[in-house]
Amino acid sequence: MGWSNHFPHKEQNTKQEEGVRSIGTENLLAFCHCAAPHCLHSPYPLMQNSVYWKSQLPNRKREKQRHSGEVAFMVSMQRRVFRFFGLSINVSAEWFECVYVLQMETREKIPNSSILEKMLCACSGEQFKFEDAPRSPESLATRDFSASGLSSRTGDWESKFEDTQVDEAESTLRDALSLNYEEARALLGRLEYQRGNFDAAFQVFHGIDIRGLTPRMTRAIVERTWQRKPRTKGDIISTQEMSMHSVSLLLEAILLKAKSLDELGRTREAAKECKIILDTVESALPNGMPEGIDEDCKLQEMFHKALELLPKLWTKAGCLDESIAAYRRALVRPWNLDPRRLASVQKDLAAILLYGGVETSLPPQLQVWGATTPKNNIEEAILLLFILMRKVASREIDWDPEIMDHLAYALTISGRFEFLAEYVEQALPGVYNRAERWYFLALCYSAAGQNEAALNLLKKVSGCSEAKHKPHLPSFLLGAKLCSQDPKHAHEGINFARRVISSHDQTKHFMGETHKFLGICYGNAARACVLDSERVALQTDSLNSLNQASLIGHKDPELIFSLALENAVQRNLDAAFSNAIMYSDMVAGSSGRGWKLLALVVSAEQRFKDAETIVDLALDEAGRIDQLELLRLKAVLQIAQEQPKQAIETYRILLALIQAQREVQANKFHSEVSAERNLETQTWQDLANIYTKLGLWSDAAICLDKAKSIEFYSSRSWHKTGISLEAQSLYKEALVSFSVSLSIEPDYVPSIVSTAEVLMKFGKPSLPIARSFLMNALRLEPTNHEAWLNLGLVSKMEGSLQQAADYFQAAYELKLSAPIQSFV
């Protein structure tokens, strides 16, 4: 039976004609079609699927018989409702049977609501929540009435259905049946999207003239924000004015169209469609979303979903610039995002700024903070993450480990480790256990160059308060590493390493690293040892631990370098040379300290020219800081070859490079700044030493003043001052300078030896004191040939010639293997 046969002819009464006009044939058809888009008599060709549903009817015969009461009720309802409008439409029960089959297909039951109400809500746009993941469509025409007290048995439904319910349904239907062509397509497209038919959904949505409807949608939103009161059912709505339900329905259609395009792989087009939502709402609400806009519509919900979706679509399409702009667009105005959603947008923007690889500065309209405006992506990301951490601290949002991960990365690459430590300390109890918190803080402070603070934290991990807990091996290993870098903490490093070795949970890698650090700490302890027997034992343990580590991790370049250094300190020059060559090969010649160690080993063999050649080769491969250190080594080698003019020129180039790098690079790590300051100080000290040997006292004094202006409390600067005064025969003044040097660093061996030299010039009464100073120097540094030489002179002046000969022999042998600079 055709659809035209359902409607009255012209000769029917006027009341029926007016009813048809008030409802609209197109709207009524759309209503019926929305209620059951797969009905057998659908007037839309795209939706016809009669063969399928007819084939399914026999299979659902039992279900139809079981729920024939519901079908009978729906037939009764449609007759009474359409009779109200004076229409003689007689929809067959087969139509409702098809609707019921659709419900059985989805297996959904929707309790506690009337069928008609669901149908009207579907048409009027009062409900359009949808899941991101496609699901089967919900039947818009059927409901389970078991919870409402209506029996499922067949019977006299009309007698049990109260007239007041019919009147209410009829009133609602009168207001709801104003569905136009675009809104009907929006509803049909939503159903196709929910079923997972993204191509069909796109085709339905594509028929909506969004461009033409955008001005009306904008005007409707503006009027809604002006009116601020909901309409009643008796209000008359102009045909040109679009309701907020219609606006929300169309915005949902655009959003679903964008999602359908994304599912079809057309991400860039999806982003452009999604951008229409933002443009429309933003043009109507330039100052943000007002409060209460979502009381009777879903405009805000749709807009918030579009705000979150648009940057993700641009990111997926590879347009990171557009993605960053979309994220910023979501944050610059108050869009009433809830704290969780707002935090998610801020976190995602920070992540793409950090890892996107695209540098995008803030547009001029957003640069409102003047000098404090973020100048690059890193600063903007850090600002966002600081805001998020403040929200976490105030418990506005839940703890998110990704925020701390992003913040750790951002502050690490910018060298702001102290700030990172502060935010780790601000983490609420329970986020980290005590050992993990102390370990994290120790990493921050050690990276900031505050090794003492880091070691104090790590000592807490090994303290008695954590004795009952499982040993935190990474903390012990980090403690051993930090102690290996400072000879003063050598014995503490040995204890840390032994605790790791005594644990039964260590891996092979941990074991190799532990033996490496243990060997380094043994070597540092040996150099600070007083007793010769203990020193020899510690030196042996050092080489044994390093060799054992090499058996576990023989491909570790750091281990090979430590072996080379320890052999060089113990004057095993052949083994040191082999290990240094091996280390350079492993790092492909890219390590400046490897080249420097190799040059020092060669200089210890008194091959100064070859050492200078090695330094020249290394200058082309080394990094910035290593290059400066190698230039200083080259100048020292030139001095050893009695080339003072070339050495002065090399120092001049070195100072010029330090000054240039200080002016160009403002943002540096603390360690780099400290290394440059120390290098500049040492350069002025070396120049003062050259001018002292040349007898240029005023130039030497100027250089020493420069060095003291950089670091006044430098034991080496005061030692060089004493050397200059001694060369001028100002022995008392020289003694004062040496005393100041030793007051700054009591174990500074060159000042101890120089003090003994000055005392020897005062004659025999001062010889015992001079001997005492020299013995103390040899206790601290047994391989110091100058100390042995002066000790021989003291013995000769005292008349102990045989003893003096032995001391001279030791000084000569040590001189033959002495490097141009100290190995450590």
C-alpha positions in Angstrom: 0.0 0.0 0.0 1.5 3.3 -1.0 2.0 6.2 1.3 -0.3 8.5 -0.7 -3.2 6.3 0.2 -2.7 7.1 3.8 -3.6 10.7 3.5 -7.1 12.2 3.0 -8.3 13.6 -0.3 -9.3 17.2 -1.0 -13.0 16.4 -0.5 -12.4 15.5 3.2 -13.4 18.0 5.8 -11.5 21.3 6.5 -10.4 20.2 9.9 -8.4 17.4 8.4 -6.8 19.7 5.9 -5.8 22.1 8.6 -4.3 19.3 10.6 -2.2 18.2 7.7 -1.0 21.8 7.1 -0.1 22.3 10.7 1.9 19.2 10.9 3.3 19.1 7.4 3.3 16.1 5.2 7.1 16.1 5.0 7.5 16.4 8.7 5.1 13.6 9.5 6.8 11.3 7.0 10.1 12.2 8.6 8.7 11.5 12.0 7.5 8.1 11.0 10.7 7.4 9.2 12.8 8.5 12.2 10.8 6.2 14.4 11.6 3.2 12.2 14.2 4.0 9.5 14.1 0.4 8.3 10.4 0.0 7.9 9.1 -1.9 4.9 7.2 1.0 3.4 9.9 3.6 3.7 9.5 6.4 1.2 13.3 7.0 1.1 15.1 4.6 -1.4 18.3 4.6 0.6 16.6 3.2 3.6 14.5 0.4 2.0 15.5 -3.0 3.1 12.2 -4.9 2.9 13.8 -8.1 1.7 15.9 -8.3 4.8 13.1 -7.5 7.2 10.6 -9.8 5.6 13.2 -12.5 5.8 13.7 -11.8 9.5 10.0 -11.8 10.4 9.6 -15.6 10.4 12.7 -16.0 12.4 11.2 -13.6 15.0 7.8 -15.3 15.1 8.2 -16.5 18.6 9.3 -13.1 19.9 6.4 -11.4 18.0 3.9 -13.8 19.6 5.4 -13.3 23.0 5.2 -9.5 22.7 2.1 -9.2 20.6 0.7 -7.0 23.4 3.3 -4.3 22.8 2.5 -4.4 19.0 -1.2 -4.1 19.7 -0.6 -1.2 22.0 1.5 0.7 19.5 -1.2 0.2 16.8 -3.8 1.5 19.2 -1.7 4.5 20.1 -1.0 5.6 16.5 -4.6 5.3 15.7 -5.7 7.5 18.6 -3.0 10.1 18.1 -3.6 10.5 14.4 -7.3 10.5 15.0 -6.7 13.6 17.1 -5.5 15.5 14.1 -8.4 14.4 12.0 -6.3 12.1 9.8 -7.3 8.7 8.5 -3.9 7.3 8.4 -4.0 3.6 9.1 -0.5 2.2 9.5 -0.5 -1.5 9.5 0.7 -3.7 12.3 3.4 -5.0 10.0 5.1 -1.6 10.3 5.3 -2.0 14.1 6.4 -5.6 13.7 9.4 -4.3 11.7 10.2 -1.8 14.4 10.0 -4.6 16.9 12.4 -6.7 14.9 14.8 -3.7 14.9 14.6 -3.7 18.7 15.2 -7.4 18.9 18.2 -7.0 16.6 19.8 -4.5 18.9 18.8 -6.4 22.1 18.2 -3.2 23.9 15.5 -2.6 26.5 14.7 0.9 27.6 12.6 0.8 30.8 10.4 3.4 32.6 9.4 5.5 29.6 6.6 5.6 27.0 7.0 4.7 23.4 5.7 8.0 22.1 7.9 10.0 24.4 11.0 8.2 22.9 9.8 8.9 19.4 9.2 12.5 20.1 12.6 13.0 21.8 14.3 11.5 18.8 12.6 13.9 16.5 12.8 17.0 18.7 16.5 16.6 19.5 16.1 16.4 23.3 18.4 13.4 23.5 21.4 12.9 21.3 24.1 11.4 23.4 26.2 9.0 21.5 29.2 6.9 22.1 32.4 7.3 20.3 32.6 3.6 19.5 29.9 2.6 17.0 27.0 0.5 18.4 23.8 -0.8 17.1 21.0 1.7 16.8 18.4 2.1 19.4 14.8 1.5 18.3 13.1 4.9 18.4 9.6 3.4 18.4 9.6 0.6 20.9 10.1 0.4 24.7 9.7 -2.2 27.4 6.7 -1.3 29.4 7.1 -4.0 32.0 8.4 -1.5 34.5 5.6 0.9 34.0 2.9 -1.5 35.2 1.4 -2.3 31.8 0.9 -6.0 31.2 2.5 -7.6 28.2 -0.5 -9.8 27.6 -2.8 -9.0 24.8 -6.1 -7.5 25.8 -8.0 -4.3 25.8 -5.1 -1.8 25.8 -7.3 1.2 25.1 -9.3 0.6 28.3 -6.1 0.5 30.4 -4.5 3.5 28.8 -5.7 6.6 30.6 -7.0 9.5 28.7 -4.7 11.9 30.6 -1.7 10.1 29.2 -3.1 10.3 25.7 -3.8 14.0 26.1 -0.3 14.6 27.3 1.2 12.6 24.4 -1.0 14.5 22.0 0.2 17.9 23.3 3.8 16.8 23.2 3.3 15.5 19.6 1.9 18.9 18.5 5.0 20.7 19.7 7.4 18.1 18.4 6.2 17.6 14.8 8.1 20.6 13.4 11.0 18.6 12.0 12.4 20.0 8.7 14.5 18.3 6.0 17.9 19.0 7.6 16.9 17.9 11.0 15.5 14.7 9.6 18.8 14.0 7.9 20.6 14.7 11.1 18.6 12.1 12.9 19.0 9.5 10.1 22.7 10.2 9.9 23.0 9.7 13.6 21.4 6.3 13.4 23.7 5.2 10.6 26.7 6.4 12.6 25.6 4.4 15.6 25.2 1.3 13.5 28.8 1.8 12.2 27.8 2.6 8.6 30.1 5.5 8.4 29.9 5.9 4.6 26.1 5.9 4.7 26.2 8.3 7.6 28.4 10.7 5.6 26.2 10.5 2.6 23.2 11.5 4.8 25.0 14.3 6.5 26.4 15.5 3.2 22.9 16.4 2.1 22.6 19.0 4.8 23.4 22.6 3.7 25.5 23.5 6.6 27.0 26.6 5.0 23.5 28.0 4.4 22.3 27.2 7.9 25.3 28.7 9.7 24.0 32.3 9.8 20.6 31.1 11.2 22.4 28.9 13.8 24.6 31.8 14.9 21.6 34.1 15.1 19.7 31.5 17.2 22.6 31.2 19.6 22.8 34.9 20.0 19.1 35.3 20.6 19.2 32.5 23.2 21.9 34.3 25.1 19.8 37.5 25.1 16.5 35.9 26.0 17.8 33.9 29.1 14.4 32.3 29.7 13.0 29.0 28.4 10.0 29.1 26.1 6.7 27.5 27.2 4.6 25.3 25.1 2.2 28.1 24.3 4.8 30.4 22.8 4.7 31.0 19.1 8.0 30.5 17.3 8.7 32.3 14.1 9.3 30.1 11.2 12.6 32.0 10.4 13.9 31.5 13.9 15.8 28.3 14.6 15.3 26.7 18.0 18.2 25.7 20.2 17.2 22.1 19.9 17.6 22.4 16.2 20.9 24.1 16.5 22.2 21.4 18.8 20.9 18.7 16.5 22.7 20.2 13.5 25.9 20.7 15.5 25.8 17.1 16.4 25.3 16.3 12.8 28.5 18.2 11.9 30.4 16.5 14.7 29.3 13.0 13.6 30.1 13.9 10.0 33.6 14.8 11.0 33.9 11.5 12.9 32.6 9.6 10.0 35.2 11.2 7.7 37.8 10.4 10.2 36.7 6.7 10.2 36.8 6.8 6.4 40.5 8.0 6.5 39.7 11.5 5.4 41.1 13.2 8.4 41.9 16.6 7.0 38.4 17.0 5.7 37.1 15.8 9.1 39.1 18.6 10.8 37.7 21.2 8.4 34.2 20.0 9.2 34.8 20.0 12.9 36.2 23.6 12.7 32.8 24.7 11.4 31.3 24.1 14.9 34.0 26.2 16.6 33.6 29.0 14.0 29.8 29.0 14.4 29.7 29.1 18.2 32.7 31.4 18.5 31.1 34.0 16.2 27.9 33.9 18.3 29.7 33.8 21.6 32.9 35.8 21.2 33.4 36.2 25.0 33.0 32.6 25.8 30.2 30.3 26.9 27.7 31.9 29.3 26.5 30.0 32.3 23.3 28.0 32.0 23.4 27.7 28.2 23.0 23.9 28.5 19.8 23.9 30.6 17.5 22.9 27.8 19.8 21.9 25.0 23.0 20.1 24.3 24.9 23.0 22.6 27.6 23.2 25.2 28.2 19.4 25.2 28.5 19.3 21.4 30.8 22.3 21.4 33.1 20.8 24.1 33.4 17.6 22.1 34.3 19.6 19.1 36.9 21.5 21.1 38.6 18.2 22.1 38.3 16.5 18.8 39.6 19.2 16.4 43.2 19.3 17.6 43.4 15.5 17.7 42.2 15.5 14.0 44.8 18.0 13.0 47.5 16.0 14.8 46.3 12.8 13.1 46.4 14.6 9.8 50.0 15.7 10.4 49.2 19.4 10.6 50.9 20.2 13.9 50.7 23.9 13.5 46.9 23.8 13.1 46.7 21.4 16.0 48.6 23.7 18.3 46.4 26.6 17.2 43.3 24.6 17.9 44.5 23.7 21.4 45.3 27.4 22.1 41.9 28.3 20.7 40.3 26.0 23.3 42.1 27.7 26.1 42.0 31.4 25.4 38.3 31.9 26.2 36.1 30.6 29.1 34.2 27.8 27.4 32.9 26.3 30.7 35.1 23.2 30.3 35.0 21.1 33.5 38.4 20.8 35.3 39.1 17.3 34.0 38.6 18.3 30.4 40.4 21.5 30.7 43.4 19.7 32.3 43.4 17.2 29.5 43.5 19.9 26.9 46.4 21.7 28.7 48.3 18.4 29.1 47.9 17.5 25.4 49.0 21.0 24.3 52.1 20.7 26.5 52.9 17.3 25.1 52.7 18.4 21.4 54.7 21.5 22.2 57.4 19.3 23.7 57.5 16.4 21.3 55.9 17.8 18.1 59.2 19.0 16.6 57.5 22.2 15.3 58.4 25.6 16.7 55.3 27.9 16.8 55.5 31.2 18.7 52.4 32.7 20.3 50.4 34.9 18.0 50.5 38.7 18.8 47.0 38.8 20.3 48.1 36.2 22.9 51.3 38.0 23.9 49.8 39.9 26.8 52.4 39.3 29.5 55.1 41.5 28.1 58.6 40.3 29.0 57.2 37.2 30.8 55.5 35.9 27.7 56.8 32.4 26.7 59.3 32.9 24.0 59.3 29.3 22.6 57.5 26.0 22.8 59.5 24.8 25.9 58.6 27.8 28.0 54.9 27.6 27.0 54.8 23.9 27.8 56.5 24.5 31.2 54.0 27.2 32.0 51.1 24.9 31.2 52.6 22.1 33.3 53.2 24.4 36.2 49.5 25.3 36.1 48.6 21.6 36.1 50.9 20.8 39.0 49.2 23.6 41.0 45.8 22.1 40.2 47.1 18.7 41.4 48.5 20.3 44.6 45.1 21.9 45.3 43.4 18.6 44.4 41.4 20.3 41.7 42.3 17.4 39.5 43.6 13.9 40.3 47.3 13.0 40.2 48.5 12.2 36.7 52.0 10.7 36.3 52.1 11.9 32.7 52.1 15.5 33.9 55.2 14.8 36.0 56.9 13.0 33.2 56.3 15.9 30.8 57.5 18.4 33.4 60.6 16.3 34.2 61.5 16.2 30.5 60.8 19.9 29.9 62.8 21.1 32.9 65.6 18.7 32.1 66.2 19.9 28.6 66.1 23.5 29.8 68.5 22.7 32.7 66.1 23.8 35.5 66.7 20.8 37.8 66.1 22.8 41.0 62.6 23.6 39.9 62.0 20.0 39.2 63.2 19.1 42.6 60.7 21.6 44.1 57.8 20.1 42.3 58.9 16.6 43.3 58.9 17.7 46.9 55.4 19.2 46.4 54.0 15.8 45.4 51.4 14.6 47.9 52.1 11.7 50.2 51.4 8.4 48.7 52.4 9.4 45.1 55.9 8.1 45.7 57.2 6.0 48.6 60.0 7.5 50.6 62.8 5.7 48.9 61.5 6.6 45.4 61.0 10.3 46.4 64.5 10.5 47.8 66.0 8.8 44.7 64.1 11.2 42.4 65.2 14.2 44.4 68.8 13.0 44.4 68.7 12.7 40.6 67.5 16.3 40.4 70.1 17.7 42.7 73.0 15.7 41.2 72.0 17.0 37.7 72.0 20.5 39.1 75.5 20.0 40.4 74.6 19.7 44.0 76.1 16.3 44.7 76.4 16.9 48.5 72.6 17.4 48.8 72.0 14.4 46.6 74.3 12.2 48.7 72.6 13.3 51.9 69.3 12.2 50.5 70.7 8.8 49.4 72.2 8.3 52.8 68.6 8.4 54.1 67.7 5.5 51.8 70.5 3.4 53.4 69.7 4.6 56.9 68.1 2.7 59.7 64.6 4.1 59.0 64.5 2.0 55.8 66.1 -1.1 57.2 62.8 -3.0 57.3 62.0 -2.2 53.7 63.3 -3.9 50.6 66.7 -2.4 49.6 66.3 0.3 46.9 69.2 -0.8 44.6 69.0 2.2 42.2 69.6 4.6 45.1 72.7 2.6 46.3 74.1 2.5 42.8 73.5 6.2 42.3 75.3 6.8 45.6 78.3 4.8 44.5 78.4 6.8 41.3 78.3 10.1 43.0 80.9 9.1 45.5 83.2 7.9 42.7 83.2 11.5 41.4 84.5 12.9 44.6 87.6 11.4 46.3 86.4 12.8 49.7 83.5 10.3 49.6 85.5 7.3 48.4 84.9 5.2 51.5 81.1 6.0 51.4 81.1 4.9 47.8 82.7 1.6 48.7 80.0 1.0 51.3 77.2 1.8 48.7 78.8 -0.5 46.2 79.2 -3.3 48.7 75.5 -3.1 49.7 74.5 -3.6 46.0 76.9 -6.6 45.7 75.6 -8.2 48.9 72.0 -8.0 47.6 70.6 -11.1 45.8 68.4 -9.1 43.5 71.0 -7.4 41.3 71.1 -8.0 37.6 74.1 -8.6 35.5 74.1 -5.0 34.3 73.9 -3.8 37.9 76.7 -6.0 38.9 79.0 -4.7 36.2 78.2 -1.1 37.0 78.7 -1.7 40.7 82.1 -3.2 40.2 83.1 -0.3 38.0 82.1 2.3 40.6 83.7 0.2 43.3 87.0 0.1 41.4 86.9 3.9 41.0 86.2 4.4 44.7 89.1 2.1 45.6 91.4 4.1 43.4 90.3 7.4 45.0 90.7 6.0 48.5 94.2 4.8 47.6 95.3 8.3 46.6 94.0 9.7 49.9 95.5 6.9 52.0 98.3 7.6 54.5 99.8 4.2 55.0 101.8 2.8 52.1 100.7 -0.8 52.7 97.0 0.3 52.7 97.6 2.3 49.6 99.1 -0.6 47.7 96.2 -2.9 48.8 93.6 -0.4 47.6 95.3 0.1 44.3 95.3 -3.6 43.8 91.6 -3.9 44.7 90.9 -1.0 42.3 92.4 -2.8 39.3 90.8 -6.1 40.3 87.3 -4.6 40.5 87.7 -2.8 37.2 89.0 -5.9 35.5 86.1 -7.9 36.9 83.7 -5.3 35.6 85.3 -5.5 32.2 84.5 -9.3 32.1 80.8 -8.5 32.6 80.5 -5.4 30.5 83.5 -5.4 28.2 81.7 -3.2 25.7 81.2 -0.3 28.2 83.4 2.6 27.0 83.2 4.3 30.5 84.7 1.2 32.0 87.5 1.2 29.6 88.2 4.8 30.3 88.3 4.1 34.0 90.8 1.3 33.5 93.0 3.6 31.4 92.9 6.3 34.0 93.7 4.0 36.9 96.6 2.4 35.0 97.9 5.9 34.1 97.7 7.0 37.8 99.6 3.9 38.9 102.1 4.7 36.1 101.3 1.6 34.1 101.8 3.6 30.9 101.6 0.8 28.4 98.3 -0.6 29.7 97.0 3.0 30.0 98.0 3.8 26.4 96.2 0.6 25.1 93.1 1.3 27.1 93.0 4.9 26.0 93.3 3.8 22.3 90.5 1.3 22.8 88.3 3.9 24.4 88.8 6.3 21.5 87.9 3.6 19.0 84.8 2.7 20.9 83.5 6.3 20.9 84.7 6.9 17.4 87.0 9.7 18.5 84.2 11.9 19.7 85.2 12.2 23.3 87.4 15.1 24.3 88.4 13.6 27.6 89.6 10.4 25.8 91.9 12.5 23.6 93.1 14.4 26.6 94.0 11.3 28.5 95.8 9.8 25.5 97.8 13.1 25.1 98.7 13.0 28.9 99.8 9.4 28.7 102.0 10.3 25.7 103.4 13.3 27.5 104.2 11.1 30.5 106.6 9.3 28.1 108.2 12.7 27.5 106.9 12.8 23.9 105.6 16.4 24.0 105.5 16.9 20.2 103.5 13.8 19.7 101.1 14.8 22.5 100.6 18.2 20.8 99.8 16.5 17.5 97.2 14.4 19.3 95.7 17.6 20.7 95.5 19.2 17.3 93.6 16.1 15.9 91.3 16.2 18.9 90.4 19.9 18.4 88.4 19.1 15.3 86.4 16.3 16.9 85.8 17.6 20.4 82.8 19.5 21.8 82.7 23.0 23.0 83.9 22.6 26.6 86.3 19.8 25.7 87.7 22.0 22.9 88.6 24.7 25.5 90.3 22.2 27.8 92.3 20.9 24.9 93.4 24.4 23.9 94.8 24.9 27.5 96.6 21.5 27.3 98.1 22.5 24.0 99.5 25.7 25.6 100.9 23.7 28.5 102.7 21.4 26.1 104.1 24.4 24.3 105.5 25.7 27.6 107.1 22.3 28.2 108.7 22.6 24.8 110.0 26.1 25.8 107.8 27.9 23.3 106.4 30.7 25.5 105.3 33.0 22.7 103.2 30.2 21.0 101.8 29.4 24.4 100.7 33.0 25.1 99.0 33.1 21.6 97.1 29.9 22.4 96.0 31.3 25.7 94.8 34.5 24.0 92.7 32.4 21.6 91.3 30.4 24.5 90.2 33.5 26.4 88.6 35.0 23.3 86.6 31.8 22.8 85.4 31.8 26.4 84.3 35.5 26.2 82.5 34.9 22.8 80.6 31.9 24.1 79.6 33.7 27.3 78.0 36.5 25.2 76.3 34.2 22.6 74.8 31.5 24.8 72.9 32.9 27.7 71.0 29.7 28.8 73.5 27.1 29.9 73.7 24.3 32.4 75.2 25.1 35.8 77.9 22.6 35.2 78.9 24.3 31.9 79.1 27.7 33.5 81.2 26.4 36.3 83.5 24.6 33.9 84.0 27.8 31.9 84.8 29.8 35.0 87.3 27.3 36.2 89.0 27.2 32.8 89.2 31.0 32.6 90.8 31.1 36.1 93.3 28.4 35.2 94.2 30.3 32.0 95.1 33.5 33.9 97.0 31.5 36.4 99.1 29.8 33.6 99.8 33.1 32.0 101.0 34.5 35.3 103.3 31.5 35.6 104.7 32.3 32.1 105.3 36.0 32.9 106.9 35.0 36.2 109.5 32.8 34.4 110.1 35.6 32.0 110.6 38.1 34.8 107.6 40.3 33.8 106.4 40.8 37.4 103.7 43.5 36.6 102.2 41.4 33.8 102.1 38.4 36.2 100.4 40.5 38.9 97.8 41.6 36.4 97.0 38.1 35.4 96.8 37.0 39.0 94.4 39.8 39.8 92.2 38.7 36.9 92.2 35.2 38.3 91.3 36.3 41.8 88.5 38.5 40.5 86.9 35.4 39.1 87.5 33.2 42.1 89.2 34.9 45.0 89.3 31.9 47.3 91.4 29.8 44.9 94.3 27.9 46.4 96.1 27.8 43.1 95.9 31.6 42.6 97.5 32.2 45.9 100.1 29.6 45.2 101.0 31.3 41.9 101.2 34.6 43.8 103.7 33.0 46.2 105.7 31.7 43.3 105.9 35.1 41.8 107.0 36.7 45.1 109.5 33.9 45.7 111.0 34.6 42.3 111.4 38.3 43.4 113.2 37.0 46.6 110.3 38.2 48.7 110.4 35.1 50.9 108.3 36.2 53.8 105.6 37.6 51.5 105.7 34.3 49.6 105.3 32.3 52.8 102.2 34.4 53.6 100.7 33.6 50.2 101.5 29.9 50.6 99.8 30.0 54.0 96.7 31.6 52.6 96.6 28.9 49.9 96.9 26.1 52.5 94.2 27.8 54.7 91.9 27.5 51.7 92.9 23.9 50.9 95.1 22.3 53.5 96.1 19.3 51.3 97.1 21.3 48.3 100.4 19.6 47.5 102.1 22.3 45.3 101.8 24.9 48.1 103.1 22.4 50.7 106.2 21.7 48.5 106.7 25.4 47.8 106.5 26.2 51.5 109.2 23.7 52.2 111.4 25.2 49.4 111.1 28.7 51.0 111.9 27.3 54.5 115.1 25.7 53.1 116.3 29.1 52.1 116.2 30.2 55.8 119.1 27.8 56.6 119.5 24.7 58.8 117.2 25.7 61.6 114.3 25.5 59.3 115.3 22.1 57.7 113.3 19.9 60.1 110.2 21.9 59.4 110.8 21.7 55.7 111.3 17.9 55.9 108.0 17.7 57.8 106.2 19.6 55.0 107.8 17.4 52.3 106.9 14.1 54.1 103.3 15.4 54.3 103.3 16.1 50.6 104.6 12.6 49.8 101.9 11.1 52.1 99.3 12.9 50.0 100.9 12.4 46.6 103.6 9.7 46.6 104.4 10.2 42.9 105.3 13.9 43.2 108.8 14.1 41.9 109.4 17.7 43.1 108.7 16.6 46.7 111.3 13.8 46.3 113.8 16.2 44.8 113.5 18.7 47.7 113.6 15.9 50.2 116.9 14.8 48.7 118.2 18.4 49.0 117.2 18.6 52.7 119.0 15.2 53.3 122.1 16.5 51.5 122.1 19.8 53.6 121.7 17.6 56.7 124.7 15.4 55.6 122.7 12.2 54.8 124.3 11.7 51.4 123.2 8.1 50.9 119.6 8.9 51.8 119.8 12.0 49.5 121.0 9.8 46.6 118.0 7.4 47.1 115.6 10.4 47.1 117.2 11.8 43.9 116.9 8.4 42.2 113.2 8.3 43.0 112.7 11.8 41.8 114.5 11.0 38.5 112.4 7.9 37.8 109.2 9.6 38.7 110.1 12.6 36.5 110.5 10.3 33.5 106.9 9.1 33.8 105.3 12.4 35.0 102.6 13.8 32.8 102.5 17.4 31.8 99.3 17.8 33.9 97.8 15.6 36.6 95.8 12.6 35.3 93.0 13.3 37.8 
